[in-house]
Amino acid sequence: MLFELLTARYPGMRLWLTQRLCALSMAVVLILFWLRVWWLAPQDYAGWLSVFSPLWWRLICLWFFACMLMHAWLGVRDVLRDYVPHLGCQFALQWLVNLAVLGNTLAVVWILFGMSY
């Protein structure tokens, strides 16, 4: 049943499922973040630096932001397709959204991996 819904016959289901799995993944990472902050209890800059210094945690944070950007991109894409009737405006707005997602991706990568820990 699930595989039939994910075929080319129902193209929107893959995107819908991708968005829901991204949301679920973000919820799990957010719970892990709360537990990590509760466990380490950072009080100052050095404490917060120790929260984000392990490579494995930065990779988990990168996963979180990748899921968040994918979730947002899919949501805005659907809103633009539903509520912007003019195809030229849709294209221009989607291009701006794509540019913003790319900029946010570069900023997240720079923050997580470009800074010295």
C-alpha positions in Angstrom: 0.0 0.0 0.0 2.7 2.5 1.0 4.9 1.7 -2.0 1.9 2.2 -4.3 1.4 5.6 -2.9 5.0 6.5 -3.5 5.0 5.7 -7.2 4.8 8.1 -10.1 1.0 7.7 -10.0 0.9 9.9 -6.8 3.8 12.3 -7.1 2.7 14.5 -4.2 2.9 11.8 -1.7 6.7 11.5 -1.8 7.0 15.2 -1.1 4.4 15.0 1.7 6.2 12.1 3.3 9.6 13.8 2.9 8.2 16.9 4.8 6.7 14.7 7.6 9.9 12.7 8.0 11.9 15.9 8.2 9.6 17.2 10.9 9.9 13.9 12.8 13.7 14.0 12.5 13.8 17.6 13.7 11.7 16.7 16.7 14.1 13.9 17.7 17.2 16.2 17.3 15.5 18.9 19.4 14.8 16.4 22.2 18.5 15.3 22.0 19.5 19.0 22.2 17.4 19.6 25.2 18.9 16.6 26.9 22.4 17.6 26.0 21.9 21.1 27.3 20.3 19.8 30.5 23.2 17.3 31.0 26.0 19.7 30.3 24.3 22.8 31.8 26.4 25.5 30.1 26.7 28.7 32.1 29.0 30.8 29.9 30.5 31.0 26.5 33.0 28.2 27.2 30.2 26.0 28.3 28.2 26.6 25.2 31.3 26.1 23.1 31.7 22.7 24.8 28.1 21.8 23.8 28.8 22.3 20.1 32.5 21.3 19.9 32.3 17.6 19.2 32.2 16.8 15.5 29.4 14.2 15.9 27.2 16.9 17.5 27.9 19.4 14.7 27.0 16.7 12.1 23.7 16.1 14.0 23.1 19.9 14.0 23.8 20.0 10.3 21.3 17.2 9.8 18.7 19.2 11.8 19.2 22.3 9.6 19.2 20.3 6.4 15.8 18.9 7.5 14.6 22.3 8.5 15.5 23.9 5.2 14.0 21.0 3.2 10.8 21.2 5.3 10.6 25.0 4.8 11.4 24.8 1.1 8.7 22.2 0.4 6.1 24.2 2.4 6.8 27.5 0.7 6.9 25.7 -2.7 3.4 24.3 -2.0 2.1 27.7 -0.8 3.4 29.4 -3.9 1.9 26.8 -6.2 -1.5 27.1 -4.4 -1.8 30.8 -3.9 0.2 32.6 -6.6 -1.6 32.1 -9.9 0.8 33.9 -12.2 3.6 31.5 -13.3 6.1 34.4 -13.7 5.5 35.5 -10.2 5.7 31.9 -9.0 9.0 31.5 -10.7 10.5 34.7 -9.4 9.3 34.1 -5.8 10.6 30.5 -5.9 13.9 31.7 -7.2 14.1 34.1 -4.2 13.2 31.3 -1.8 15.9 29.1 -3.4 18.4 31.8 -3.0 17.5 32.3 0.7 17.7 28.5 1.3 21.2 28.5 -0.3 22.3 31.4 1.7 21.0 29.9 4.9 22.8 26.6 4.0 26.1 28.3 3.5 25.7 30.3 6.8 24.9 27.1 8.8 27.9 25.3 7.3 30.1 28.2 8.0 28.9 28.5 11.6 29.2 24.8 12.4 32.4 24.0 10.5 34.1 27.3 9.6 34.6 28.5 13.1 37.5 27.1 15.3 36.3 25.0 18.2 
